[in-house]
Amino acid sequence: MVGGGELMVTERFASLIFAFQKQHPFVRFNYFTGTTDEIDERMNHGLIDAAILVCPFDTEAFDYIPVGPDARWGVYLRTDDVLASKDHIKPSDLHGRALILPSRKKLKKEIISWLGEEFQSMTVPVTENLGGNAGLFVEASGFCALSTEGAVPMYDEKKLKFIPLYPERRIQTAIAWKRDVPRTPAVKAFLRFCKEALADR
């Protein structure tokens, strides 16, 4: 069992899985999609062998390999929004707006820190744990969703637009696995494969 969130780097993880399967065609993967906190808990209970985690996470409990590219934070908004023509979004651009924010406390705290004093003028009627539904909420409501590039998969560019934040913020991701636990030969082989593949990047 492997896992990860709705992230731009998931494509990289998928390519590692399929490249590994070419060498080991009888190995099967079950992929769990969830937040870093949900996956962290499942890994601690031995339910997931390896996963893409968003930093920060418990580096004392997990071994990990950084995997890029780092994803930019930005705003998903409707293409008819007054901000849609901008190349980047500053905190002051969102003054008085209704926002959709991540429900994960560490990520929400990072965004509120970036917004600074402007956050006092805003409302947060919706939080979300995965970006996929955020795009649907933006379409229906006209709210602005603050999330990372790639977190809203396969959105209709005629309806939604992603605009990066300024000053820029990025998230780092890693392939992580629980430290000091027994592993099957297949899991050991996959982790070794990932280490070797990412060492060459």
Residue pairs with C-beta under 8 A, 6 or more apart in sequence:
1 29
1 30
1 31
1 32
1 47
1 48
1 49
2 13
2 17
2 29
2 30
2 31
2 32
2 48
2 49
2 50
2 51
3 31
3 32
3 33
3 34
3 39
3 42
3 48
3 51
3 52
4 10
4 13
4 31
4 33
4 39
4 51
4 52
4 53
5 33
5 34
5 35
5 36
5 39
5 52
5 54
5 130
5 131
5 151
6 33
6 130
6 131
6 132
6 150
6 151
6 152
6 153
7 52
7 54
7 71
7 148
7 150
7 151
7 173
8 69
8 71
8 148
8 149
8 150
8 151
9 52
9 67
9 68
9 69
9 71
9 150
9 173
10 52
10 150
12 67
12 68
13 52
13 67
13 175
16 175
16 193
16 194
16 197
17 29
19 193
19 197
20 27
20 189
20 190
20 193
20 194
21 27
21 29
23 193
24 186
24 189
27 186
27 189
27 190
32 39
32 42
32 48
32 51
33 130
34 42
34 129
34 130
35 103
35 104
35 129
35 130
36 53
36 54
36 57
36 104
37 104
38 129
39 48
39 51
39 53
40 53
40 57
40 58
42 48
43 49
43 51
43 62
43 176
43 177
43 178
44 61
44 178
46 178
46 181
49 177
49 183
49 184
49 187
49 190
50 175
50 176
50 177
50 187
50 190
50 191
50 194
51 175
51 176
51 177
52 67
52 173
52 174
52 175
52 176
53 62
53 64
53 173
53 174
53 175
53 176
54 107
54 171
54 172
54 173
55 171
55 172
55 173
55 174
56 106
57 64
57 174
57 176
61 178
61 179
62 176
62 177
62 178
62 179
63 176
63 177
63 179
64 174
64 175
64 176
64 177
65 174
65 175
65 176
65 194
65 195
65 198
66 172
66 173
66 174
66 198
67 173
67 174
67 175
67 198
68 172
68 173
68 201
70 170
70 171
70 172
70 173
71 148
71 149
71 150
71 151
71 170
71 171
71 173
72 148
72 149
72 164
72 165
72 168
72 169
72 170
73 111
73 114
73 146
73 147
73 148
73 149
73 164
73 165
73 168
73 169
73 170
73 171
74 89
74 146
74 147
74 148
74 149
74 162
74 163
74 164
74 165
75 83
75 89
75 94
75 144
75 145
75 146
75 162
75 163
75 165
76 134
76 135
76 138
76 144
76 145
76 146
76 147
76 152
76 155
76 160
76 161
76 162
77 83
77 84
77 138
77 144
77 145
77 160
77 161
77 163
78 84
78 138
78 139
78 142
78 159
78 160
78 161
79 157
79 158
79 159
79 160
79 161
81 142
81 144
81 161
83 89
83 93
83 144
83 163
84 161
84 163
86 93
86 163
87 163
88 163
88 164
88 165
88 166
89 163
89 164
89 165
89 166
90 165
90 166
91 114
91 115
91 116
91 118
91 119
92 118
94 115
94 118
94 122
94 144
95 118
95 121
95 122
96 121
96 122
97 122
97 123
97 143
97 144
98 122
98 123
98 124
98 125
98 141
98 142
98 143
98 144
99 122
99 123
99 124
99 143
99 144
99 145
99 146
100 124
100 125
100 126
100 127
100 128
100 134
100 137
100 138
100 143
100 144
100 145
100 146
100 147
101 108
101 111
101 112
101 124
101 126
101 127
101 128
101 145
101 146
102 108
102 111
102 127
102 128
102 129
102 146
102 147
103 127
103 128
103 129
104 129
107 171
108 127
110 169
111 146
112 119
114 165
114 167
114 169
115 122
125 141
125 143
126 137
126 141
126 143
128 134
128 137
128 145
130 151
131 145
131 147
131 148
131 151
131 152
131 153
132 151
132 152
132 153
134 145
134 147
134 151
134 152
135 145
135 152
135 155
135 160
137 143
137 145
138 144
138 145
138 160
139 159
139 160
145 152
146 165
148 171
149 162
149 164
152 160
152 162
175 194
175 198
177 187
177 191
183 191
